[in-house]
Amino acid sequence: MPTHHRIDYLEFTVTDMAAAQAFYRAAFGWSFTDYGPSYAGFAEAEGEPEAGGLSLADAVIQGGPLVVLYSSALEQSRDAVREAGGEIVADLFDFPGGRRFEFEDPSGNRLGVWSES
């Protein structure tokens, strides 16, 4: 049962559904369920519940909240993002409590990935 007022689902706007799925599959191992040509749900691993979706649009509006993922192997995650076609826009940096990097996916969505120090 969902917890009251917790964030339950994240939806990313993408400009190329196939490219977005290929990127997130290669970079983070996400799995996808297609619900037609303009929407796909994603799970963080095969067999897990859906955590969000990809919605096809003509353009991505940048800005808004920064989605930050956790990694137990930060450098490896950064390398996987690069190899999958993401653009590192802020390389590894320290912040109180940890380290992180930020990237843009092939559609221009900006996300972060963090780990403990």
C-alpha positions as CSV (number, residue, x, y, z in Angstrom):
1,M,0.0,0.0,0.0
2,P,1.4,3.4,-0.9
3,T,2.6,5.6,1.9
4,H,0.6,8.9,2.4
5,H,2.2,11.8,0.6
6,R,5.3,10.0,-0.6
7,I,6.6,10.5,-4.1
8,D,5.1,7.5,-5.9
9,Y,6.0,7.8,-9.6
10,L,8.3,9.9,-11.8
11,E,7.5,10.7,-15.4
12,F,10.1,11.9,-17.8
13,T,9.3,13.7,-21.1
14,V,11.4,12.3,-24.0
15,T,11.7,13.2,-27.6
16,D,12.8,9.7,-28.9
17,M,11.2,6.8,-27.1
18,A,13.6,4.1,-28.4
19,A,16.7,6.2,-27.7
20,A,15.4,7.0,-24.2
21,Q,14.7,3.3,-23.4
22,A,18.1,2.3,-24.8
23,F,19.9,4.9,-22.7
24,Y,18.2,4.1,-19.3
25,R,18.5,0.3,-20.0
26,A,22.2,0.6,-20.7
27,A,23.1,3.2,-18.0
28,F,21.0,1.9,-15.1
29,G,19.5,-1.5,-16.1
30,W,15.9,-0.3,-16.1
31,S,13.2,-2.4,-17.7
32,F,10.3,-1.1,-19.7
33,T,6.6,-1.9,-20.4
34,D,5.3,-0.2,-23.5
35,Y,1.7,1.1,-23.3
36,G,1.6,2.3,-26.9
37,P,4.0,4.3,-29.1
38,S,4.0,7.4,-26.8
39,Y,4.3,6.0,-23.3
40,A,6.3,3.4,-21.5
41,G,6.5,2.5,-17.8
42,F,9.9,1.8,-16.2
43,A,11.0,-0.4,-13.3
44,E,14.4,-0.1,-11.7
45,A,14.9,-3.9,-12.3
46,E,13.1,-6.7,-14.0
47,G,10.2,-7.9,-11.8
48,E,10.1,-4.7,-9.7
49,P,7.1,-2.5,-9.5
50,E,7.0,0.5,-11.9
51,A,8.7,3.6,-10.5
52,G,7.8,5.9,-13.4
53,G,7.3,6.4,-17.0
54,L,8.6,7.9,-20.2
55,S,6.1,10.2,-22.1
56,L,6.8,11.1,-25.8
57,A,6.7,14.8,-26.7
58,D,8.1,17.1,-29.4
59,A,10.3,18.9,-26.9
60,V,11.6,18.7,-23.3
61,I,11.2,21.7,-21.0
62,Q,14.3,21.9,-18.9
63,G,14.3,23.0,-15.3
64,G,12.1,22.0,-12.4
65,P,13.0,19.5,-9.7
66,L,16.3,17.7,-10.0
67,V,15.8,13.9,-9.8
68,V,18.8,12.3,-8.0
69,L,19.5,8.6,-8.1
70,Y,21.6,6.7,-5.6
71,S,24.7,4.7,-6.6
72,S,26.9,2.3,-4.6
73,A,29.6,2.7,-7.3
74,L,29.5,6.3,-8.3
75,E,32.4,6.3,-10.8
76,Q,31.0,3.2,-12.5
77,S,27.6,4.8,-12.8
78,R,29.2,8.0,-14.3
79,D,31.1,5.8,-16.8
80,A,27.9,3.9,-17.7
81,V,26.0,7.2,-18.3
82,R,28.7,8.3,-20.7
83,E,28.9,5.0,-22.5
84,A,25.1,5.0,-22.9
85,G,25.2,8.4,-24.6
86,G,24.5,10.7,-21.6
87,E,26.3,14.0,-21.3
88,I,28.0,14.7,-18.0
89,V,27.2,18.4,-17.2
90,A,28.7,18.4,-13.7
91,D,31.5,15.9,-13.0
92,L,32.1,14.3,-9.6
93,F,32.0,16.8,-6.8
94,D,31.7,16.7,-3.0
95,F,28.8,18.0,-1.0
96,P,28.0,17.7,2.7
97,G,27.3,13.9,3.2
98,G,28.6,12.6,-0.1
99,R,29.6,13.0,-3.7
100,R,27.6,13.3,-6.9
101,F,27.6,14.1,-10.6
102,E,24.9,15.4,-12.9
103,F,24.0,14.5,-16.5
104,E,21.6,15.1,-19.3
105,D,19.9,12.2,-21.0
106,P,19.6,12.1,-24.8
107,S,16.3,14.1,-24.6
108,G,17.9,16.8,-22.4
109,N,16.5,15.8,-19.0
110,R,19.0,16.7,-16.2
111,L,19.4,14.2,-13.4
112,G,22.0,13.6,-10.6
113,V,23.6,10.5,-9.2
114,W,25.0,10.5,-5.6
115,S,26.9,8.3,-3.2
116,E,28.2,8.6,0.3
117,S,31.7,10.1,0.7
